[in-house]
Amino acid sequence: MKFLSNFDTNLHKRQVARAVEVHWKKWVLFVRRDTIYLLFKFYLPLFFIIILRSGAVRWIVSTNWDGLISLVRWWLWLVLLLSLVYFCRVSVGKFIDHYMDYIIITPDEITAYDQAWLLYRSSTSLDTSNIKSISIKQGWLWWSIFNYGSIIFYSEWDNWLQKVWQIQLNYIRSPRQYKKRITKIIAMADRSRKKQTLDARRKLLEQANWVVL
């Protein structure tokens, strides 16, 4: 589904397809949050919100509000309505984050895409030659038991901006397995760049020898 120019649910498929055309499928990796993110950020809050709001509605309806106290009833209805609107805004945002925030890794670059609701989408790219390290973060015992965590990419020091760039994606299942695959892709890219550099130097030497002769 596409809405305006910044909201396209099929964008990742086209981006992966273009990357596969340039590189082999083996060297293209698509990483997205696991469904446990929806469980903790969407479904469980939705469950508790439904229970709490149904209890609050039942209490408001069944309580006898006489006189000036009846004004309190309308204020409570307003509070419930505003809180429901706020919850819907946050929950829909989490739902969009799950499906439309992702990372695509190729031998050339690592690109993270971030969708913020309907009208804003941003992306951050790091050249694989500038990746200094890849970290795995599993802070809680719960994440260690069920093998979930975060993947963090750190760049080399940027002398121009005086900072280290980083890309992070949370709620990843089996993050160490992803790290192994990403490390292989980056290592292959490094070997390819070194080979290209050696070939270029060899051609220059051959041209220089031909000029001398």
N, C-alpha and C positions, 0 to 999 in steps of 0.2 A: 504494500500500500504506500502511495506517495501523497504527501500533503505539502503543498508549496514546494520550495526548493531545498529546505533543510530537514525534512522529515520523510525518510524513505526506508521502509522496513526491509527492502530487498537490496539495499546498497551494499551490504557486506558480501552478498553472493556475487555481485558484479565485480567487486574489488578483488575477491579471492580468484575469480575466473581470470581476470586480467593478470594477476600475479602468476597464476599457473601457466598462462601463455608465455610469459617471459622466462620463468624458471620451471623446473620440473615440479610435479605435484609433491614429490618427496621433500622438496626444500621450501615448501610454503606451509605455514602453520597458522591456524585460526584459534584464538583463545578467547573464551567468554566465561562469565561467572556461571557457577553451577546453580542448579535449581534450588539448592539449599538457601541461596540468597533470597529467593521468592518466599520460601517457607518462613524465614525469620523476619524479613522486611515487609512482607505483604500478607500472607495467609494467616499467620498467628496474630498479628495486630488486628486484622479484619475480624477474626473470630472473637477476640476479647472485646473489640469495639461493639460488635453486634450484641453481645451479651450485656455489656454495660448500658448501652443505649436502650435496649429493650426493657431492662429493669428500670431505667430512669423514666422512660415513657409510661410504663405501667404505674409507677409511683405518682407521676404528675396527673395522670388521668383519674386514678382512684382516690386521690386526696381531695378533701373538701376545701376549696379555696373561697372563703367568704370575705366580703368587704374589700378593704384596701389590700389585703393579702393576695387577692386575685391578680394584682399587678405583678406579684412575684412569679406567678404561674407563666405569664407572658414573657417575662425576662428569662425564665428557665427554658422556655421553648426557643427563644432567640439564641441563648447560649448553646443549646443542643444543635441548632441549625448551623451556627458558625463553626462549632467544633467539627461537625460532619463535613462541612465544606473544606476545612483545613485538613482533615484526615484524608479526604478524597484527593486533594492536591498532592499531599505527601506520598500517598500510596500509589497513585498513578505515576508519579515521578520515579518511585522505586521500580515499578513494573517496566517503565521505559528504560531505566538504567540496566535492568537485567538483559533485555533483548537487544539493546542498541548501543551499549558500551562494550567495546571489544578491542583486541589487539591482533594485528596481522604481522607475522614475522616472515621476512624473506632474506635471502643472502645479502641484499643491498641495504635494507633498513627495517627498523621496527617502528610501526605506526600504531598509536593509540587513538581511538575515536570515542568522543564523549558527546552524548546527546542530552541536552537539557530541555525537556519538554518538547514543544512542537516547533519553535521558531529559532532555536539556537543549536548549532552543532560545531564542535571544534575538534581539531586533530593535532597530535604532537608526534613528530618523527625524530628518530635518532639513527644516524648512519651506523651500521654494524661495525665499521672500522673504528668508531669512537666509543664503543661500549667498553667500559672499564671493568664492570662486574655485574653479576646477576645474583640477587639475594632472594632467599626464601624466608618468609616470616610466618611462624605458627606460634602465636603468643599464648593462647589458652590451651588448657588440657583437653577441652572438648575438641578443638581443631586438630590436635595431635592424634587423638583416639580415632577420629573419623577421617583423618588425612585430608584436611582442608587448610588453606593458607593463602598467602599473598605472594605474588611475584613482583620483584622490584628491579628495574634496570637502571644502572647508574652510568652516566657518560664520563668522559675525561673532563678535566677542569677547563672551563671556557674562559680563556684569558680576556676576551673582549667584554663579556658580561660579568666576569668574576663570580662564576657560580658553577655548580654541578647540576646538569639536567637529570631528571629522573622520570621514569614511567612506572606506574604501579597499578595493578589490578588485583582486587580482593576476591575472596570466596572462590578460589580455584581448587578444584578437586585434583588430588595427586600432583601438587606443585613441583615436587622433585622430578617426577617423570617429564613434566613439561620443560624443566630446566635442562635435563639431559638432552632432549631433542633440540632445544634452542641452542645449546652449546655446540652441538654437532653442526647445526646450520651455520653458526658464526665461524666455527673452525674451517668448514668447507669454503666459506667466503674468503677467509684470510689466505688459505692456500691458493685459491683462484687469483686473488690480487697479487700475491707474491709471484705466481707463475707469469702473470701478465707483465709485471715489472721486469722479470728476468728476460722474457721474450723481447720486450722493448729495448732493453740494454743490449741484448745480443744483436738485434737488428741495427742499432746505432753503431756498434763495433764493426759489424760487417760493412756498413756503409762507409765508415771511416777508413777501413782497410782498403775498400775498393777505390776511394778517392786517392789514397797514398799510392796505390799501384798505378 
